[in-house]
Amino acid sequence: MKNLKVALIGNMNNNNFVLLRYLLDLGIDANLLILKNEPAHFSAKSDTNEVEKYNDKIKTVKWGDRKDWFSISGKEINNDLQIYDFLIGTDLAPAFCGRAQRNLDIFVPHGSDLGHFTYYRLTWPNKLIQTWAAVYMQRKYIPKVKYFHMEKNNELYEKRWKRFKGNSIRWTISTPLVYKEKKEINDYNINFIKSIKKIKEASDLFLYYNVRHVWGGDKNKDANQKGSDKLIRGLSLFKERNPEIIFNLITFEYGTKVHESKKLIKKLKLEENIKWFPLSERKNIIIGMQEADLVFGEFENSWVTYSVIAEALSLNKPIITYRDDVSHIKNYNDLYYILNAKSDIEICEKIEYYLNNKDEVIKKSSNGWSWYTSKINIPAISLYKEAIKFKS
């Protein structure tokens, strides 16, 4: 059996770096190709303190940005891909690989690559032609993939999948989103952790929200809506009903509505309760999350997994989030424990429930990583292993 060389193309949300490590653990010869202009906080070093172990497995390419579509040739892309037998990609990997006359074996959409980059939209005149060219190729080459790895999703994404599924085989569980390793305090994050612990020591209740601040849009048209405003209003109601409880929420300057969130916080007189930190590396965010009593997720659209949820499950943390269990139970048979809330009132009530039933909630949350390992990591990695083996 030939030992295939595998490329994981793109690293949005650190997803492919997570997958890289699992594949390497299996002895699979894999490399991570970082696309041009990917956010720095999704670099490998943002997810591990041991990045030097993977330096020879990570390469940066000069393509991947749709705004620079014509600055790279198909031949140059092919030069980067020709040593690889098996291609796993996210983001605009289908479009750019298509320019090299290569089809992805597995497409793992992270969101906007399927829900946004497949739409022709008006933009700045000097960017219009290259942007539309990328859209055209994305629409052309997504249906050519062999495996479409996308968890059963809300209807917005399910419609896009139906539009571009081609003859692909669908994997309906999540891709692994966390590679669990010991996150250590070092010189780069010591001030952050000191600040976190100081805030916790001054709190009766220590809360954590590292979801992007995105709210105020139409959830029926925009799957990026997070319901951040509902959380803020829920905290305001909790403060009003429980003035004796000293609570603090940690959150990050991440998302399109940070300014609006700050305005709402000021309006509701919550500034002393909500502590802002700059956009931070994931490895540091997880160390901070270790200190949390409760972790908050999203409150607009229903998902089973996303990065914040996976991070909280890896630490067996109690989670307050919205999830439509009826829509998801068939896909997983059973679901991890959460305090389910969607409105500001429900968020307030679930915080109160936690305080009144702390032992029960902590116990029910204690198998989060066990659930994630058995329902996501083991079966998903098995799918990748078999797909690569089958092609060889």
C-alpha positions, 0 to 999 in steps of 0.5 A: 500500500502506497504511503500517500502524502497529504496536504491540509490546505488553509487553517481558519479557526485552527481547524486544520492544525488540529487535524494535522496533529491527529493525522500525524499521530496515526503516522500519516505523512501530512503537511499544513499549507497556510494560505496567504493573509490568514489571520495571525490568531489562527496560526499554529503558534497561537494554538500550542506552545510546542509549535517547533515540533511541527515546523517541518510540517507547516508551510506557507504558500503565496496564494489563497486570498481572493483579492489577489486572484490574478497575482498567482498562476495555476502553474505556481499553485500546482508547483506547491501541490504536485508532491501531494497525493491527497488534498484536504481543504477549507476556505478558498482551497476548492477555487485555488486548487481548481486553478491548478486543475486539482480537485479536493478529496475532502472539503471541510467548510468553516462557514463563509467559504460555503455561505459567503464566498459562493455568492456574487456580491458588489464590492470595490470596483478595483476588486470586483473582477478578481473577487467574482473570478474566485466565486466562479471557481469556488462554485465550480470546484466545490461540487467536484470534491469526493467527500464533503465534511460538514456537520448537520447544520441549520437550514441556511448552510443545508441549502448551500450544501444541497446547491453545491454537493455534487456527487460527494459523500457527506460526513455529517459529524463535526470535524475535530476542533480541539487537540487537547494538550497541556496549555502552560503559562509562559512569558507571553501570557503571564500578564493575561493569566495574572489579570484573569486570576485577579478578576476571578478572586474578586468575583462570586461568579466568574463568567467567560465569553470568547465568541465573536461579537456579532448581533443585530442582523437577520438570523434567517439570512446571516448564520454569523449572528451570535446573539451577543446582545442577548447575553449582555441584556441577560447579565443586566437582568441578572444583576438587577435580580441578584444585586448581592452577587459579585460577578464578572464576565471576561470577553474579547475584542473580536467581531464586527459588533464590538463597538456596539456591544460596548455601547450597550454595556455602558447603557445598561451600566454593566461596565464594572462587570464586563472586562474586555481583553484584546483579540488573543491567541487560542492557547491563552484563551483556553488557559483563561477559560480554565478559571471560568465557572460558566462559559457562554456560547451562541444565542441566535442560531442552533449548532452542536459544535463550534470552537468555543463549545469544543474548548469548553467541552475539553475542560468539562466546563458548564455551558450556557448556550442555545441548541435546538436538540430536536434538530440534532439528536438524530445525528449524534443519538445523545448530546452533551449537557448544557443549560439551554437558553435563547432569550435574555430572560432564559440566560438570566434564569440559567445563571440562577439555576447554576448558582442554585444547583451548582453541584448537579450542573458541574457533575452533569458537565463533567463528561464533556470531553468524554462525549466529544472524544467518543462522538467527534474525535474518534469517529471523524479521525477514523473517516479520514484514515479510511478515506486516505487508505482507500485512495492509496 
